[in-house]
Amino acid sequence: MKKPSSTNNHNKTELTEECPLMFALSKIGNRWKPYILWKLKGNTFRFKEMQRQIPSISERMLILGLKELEEAGLIIRKDYQQLPPKVEYSLTPTAKALIPVLKKLYSWGNLLLKKSKK
């Protein structure tokens, strides 16, 4: 566990508060969040459908990623308050504006991946 008063923690906080790029990356930057957003582009999924879309993600990490993306204002969690429970996830307008950026990043990553396999 990192100490809140550490220099590293201070630098990280300052970077994300001062730099728009670092702030944006802090909202989507872990292993699964960009992939969750990518899978949700143009789609609405229930939790189990989302698990099928990303079979290699653990249930815990999917729950955590969805929760953090919701807190960041990037996904909408719609709870239908019924039995059996029905919850759907979709992108917010803010996240939809991010999709063209993710598409460019996908293309760039695809190019690098192809070069690395030569």
N, C-alpha and C positions, 0 to 999 in steps of 0.2 A: 504494500500500500504506500502510495506516495504521500509525502508530507505536504500539506497545503502551503507551508512557508518555504518550501524548497525553491532554489533558484530556477530549476527546470520548470516547475509548476508556474512560477511567476512569469518566466519567459513565454511559456505556452499561452497563458492568459493574456499577456500583453500583445502577443502576435495576433491572436484571434480577435482581440478588441480593436486593433489598429489597422489590420490588413484585410480588405474585403475578400481577397482570394483565400486566405487562411480561415476567415470566418465561414465562407461558403464550404470549404473542404471539411471544416469541423462538423458541419451539418450532415454531410453524406459520407465522410471518410472513415469507413472501416471495411472489413472484408466483404460484408454482405449487403450493406445499405445501397450502394449503387446498383447491385444486381437485383435487389428487390424492386427498386424504382424502375429499372429496365424492364423487368417482367410485367410491371403494372402499367406500362405505357399503353394507353388506349384500351385498357381492360379493367374490369372490376372482378375481384376474386374473393371467395370465401376462404377461410383459413386453410382448410384441407386442400382446396384447389391450389392455393399458394404453395403448400408443401409439395404437391405434385409437380409444380412448375420448377421448384428448386430441390430436387431429391437429396442432394448432398448436404443440405443445411439441417442442423439439429432443430428439434422443436423449440428448445430454449432460445437458441440464437435467432430463430425466426420471430418468436414472440418479442424478444428484446429489440430486434431491428425494427419491427413494425411499431412498437411503442415509442422508440426514439424518433422515428420518422414522423409519427403523429405529433409528438411533442415539438418537433422542429417545424411543424406546420406544412409538411410535405405530403402527407397522406390523410385521407378521411377514413375514419372508422365508423361505419354505420351499424349500430346495434338495433335489430328489429324488435327486441324485447318480446320474444315468443319462445314457446317450447315446441320442438327442440330449439336450442339457441341458434340464431342466425346472425352472423356478423359478416359484413363485406368491407373490403378495402379498395380504395381507388385513389388516384392522384388529385391533389389540390391544384388550382390554377398556377400557383407558384411552382409546383413540381413539374407541371406540364410545360412551363417555360424553360425548365432545365433539360428537357428531352433533346432538343437540338444540340445542346452542348454535349450530352452523353453520347449522341450519335456520332459527333465529331471525334470524341475520345475513343469510341468503339472502333471507328475507322482507323485512327492513328494506332491504336493497340493492335488491330488486325495486321496492319502493315509491318509493325515491329515484330510481331509473332512470326509472320511469314519469313522475314529476313533472318530471324534467329534459327529457323529450321533449315536454312540452306547450308 
